[in-house]
Amino acid sequence: MYKNNDDICRMNILVVDDDLDIGKMICTMLTKNYPTQNVLYAENAYAVSKITDSVSIDIYILDVLMPVINGIELSFMLSKRSPNHAVVLMSVCKEYELIQRCYETGAKFFIHKPLDFDKFFSNLDSLMIETFYKRFYRDKRLRHVL
């Protein structure tokens, strides 16, 4: 399943934000802080669909307020498609009801824009560890069954 030990630690992280400047800035910060991870960018749900046809995503970082299909709707769609990923939602909106809806999608955490990168990376570090262990033990069980 994995070619070497580095592959099992490498995650695919997809940033989805309709604002190209913000999306690329987040990708740059992720690449800088996690140089061994594969960071991808999509500007909308259509682009997400094209990417996920060929790449299995471990962590989605979704903007909530996007046209056509917003981050909450996209999170619900992704959870139906594959349960083995984590979602982070972000928004400039600070309404309690919206944040509550984000967590109802199964999002691991919600972060306000503009991003507090210290808080963001602290939460993301924990999420990456959790995701790694889920992957490791899921694959270990699969190998044991086979």
C-alpha positions as CSV (number, residue, x, y, z in Angstrom):
1,M,0.0,0.0,0.0
2,Y,2.8,2.4,0.9
3,K,6.1,2.2,-0.9
4,N,8.2,3.2,2.1
5,N,7.9,4.6,5.6
6,D,7.9,8.2,4.4
7,D,4.8,7.5,2.4
8,I,2.7,6.5,5.4
9,C,3.6,9.8,7.0
10,R,2.8,11.9,3.9
11,M,-0.6,13.4,3.9
12,N,-2.6,15.1,1.1
13,I,-4.0,18.4,2.4
14,L,-6.5,20.3,0.1
15,V,-7.2,24.0,0.7
16,V,-10.5,25.1,-0.8
17,D,-11.1,28.9,-0.9
18,D,-12.7,31.0,-3.7
19,D,-10.3,33.8,-2.9
20,L,-7.2,32.9,-4.8
21,D,-4.9,35.2,-2.8
22,I,-6.0,33.8,0.6
23,G,-6.0,30.2,-0.7
24,K,-2.5,30.4,-2.1
25,M,-1.2,32.2,1.1
26,I,-2.6,29.3,3.2
27,C,-1.0,26.8,0.9
28,T,2.4,28.6,1.1
29,M,2.2,28.7,4.9
30,L,1.3,25.0,5.0
31,T,4.1,24.0,2.6
32,K,6.6,26.1,4.7
33,N,5.5,24.5,8.0
34,Y,4.9,21.0,6.7
35,P,7.5,20.5,3.9
36,T,7.0,16.8,3.7
37,Q,3.2,17.0,3.1
38,N,1.5,17.3,-0.2
39,V,-0.5,20.6,-0.2
40,L,-3.1,21.2,-3.0
41,Y,-5.4,24.0,-3.8
42,A,-8.9,24.2,-5.3
43,E,-11.0,27.3,-5.8
44,N,-14.4,25.6,-5.7
45,A,-16.3,22.3,-5.3
46,Y,-16.0,21.6,-9.0
47,A,-12.2,21.8,-8.7
48,V,-12.3,19.6,-5.6
49,S,-14.2,16.9,-7.6
50,K,-11.5,16.9,-10.3
51,I,-8.7,16.6,-7.8
52,T,-10.3,13.9,-5.7
53,D,-10.9,11.8,-8.8
54,S,-7.1,11.1,-8.8
55,V,-5.9,11.9,-5.3
56,S,-7.1,10.7,-1.9
57,I,-7.3,13.6,0.4
58,D,-6.5,13.3,4.2
59,I,-7.3,16.8,5.4
60,Y,-9.7,19.3,3.8
61,I,-9.4,23.0,4.8
62,L,-12.6,24.6,3.5
63,D,-13.7,28.2,3.4
64,V,-17.3,28.4,4.6
65,L,-18.5,31.3,2.5
66,M,-18.1,30.3,-1.2
67,P,-20.5,30.8,-4.1
68,V,-22.6,27.9,-5.5
69,I,-21.6,25.2,-3.0
70,N,-20.4,26.6,0.3
71,G,-17.9,24.9,2.7
72,I,-20.7,23.5,4.9
73,E,-22.5,21.8,2.0
74,L,-19.1,20.6,0.6
75,S,-18.2,19.1,3.9
76,F,-21.5,17.1,4.0
77,M,-20.9,16.0,0.4
78,L,-17.4,14.9,1.2
79,S,-18.4,13.0,4.3
80,K,-20.9,10.9,2.2
81,R,-18.2,10.2,-0.3
82,S,-15.4,9.1,2.0
83,P,-15.4,9.0,5.8
84,N,-11.7,8.6,6.1
85,H,-10.7,12.2,6.0
86,A,-10.7,15.2,8.3
87,V,-12.3,18.6,7.7
88,V,-11.3,22.1,9.0
89,L,-13.7,24.9,8.3
90,M,-12.7,28.6,8.2
91,S,-14.7,31.8,7.8
92,V,-14.7,35.5,8.5
93,C,-18.2,35.0,9.8
94,K,-18.4,34.8,13.6
95,E,-22.1,34.0,14.0
96,Y,-22.6,31.2,16.6
97,E,-25.2,29.4,14.5
98,L,-22.9,29.2,11.5
99,I,-20.0,27.9,13.7
100,Q,-22.4,25.3,15.2
101,R,-23.5,24.2,11.7
102,C,-19.8,23.7,10.9
103,Y,-19.3,21.3,13.8
104,E,-22.5,19.5,12.8
105,T,-20.8,18.5,9.5
106,G,-18.1,16.6,11.5
107,A,-15.5,19.3,11.2
108,K,-12.6,18.8,13.5
109,F,-12.2,22.5,14.2
110,F,-13.3,25.9,13.0
111,I,-11.0,28.9,12.7
112,H,-11.8,32.5,12.1
113,K,-10.3,34.5,9.3
114,P,-7.9,36.3,9.2
115,L,-6.1,33.2,10.5
116,D,-4.2,33.1,13.7
117,F,-1.5,30.9,12.3
118,D,-0.1,29.9,15.8
119,K,-3.6,28.6,16.7
120,F,-4.2,27.1,13.3
121,F,-0.9,25.2,13.2
122,S,-1.4,24.0,16.8
123,N,-4.8,22.6,16.0
124,L,-3.5,21.2,12.7
125,D,-0.6,19.5,14.4
126,S,-3.0,17.6,16.6
127,L,-5.3,16.7,13.7
128,M,-2.4,15.4,11.6
129,I,-1.3,13.1,14.5
130,E,-4.8,11.9,14.9
131,T,-5.1,11.3,11.1
132,F,-1.8,9.5,11.0
133,Y,-2.8,7.1,13.8
134,K,-6.2,6.4,12.3
135,R,-4.5,5.6,9.0
136,F,-1.7,3.5,10.6
137,Y,-4.1,1.4,12.6
138,R,-6.6,1.0,9.8
139,D,-3.8,-0.2,7.5
140,K,-2.4,-2.4,10.2
141,R,-5.8,-4.1,10.6
142,L,-6.1,-4.5,6.8
143,R,-2.7,-6.1,6.6
144,H,-3.6,-8.4,9.5
145,V,-6.8,-9.6,7.7
146,L,-5.1,-10.1,4.4
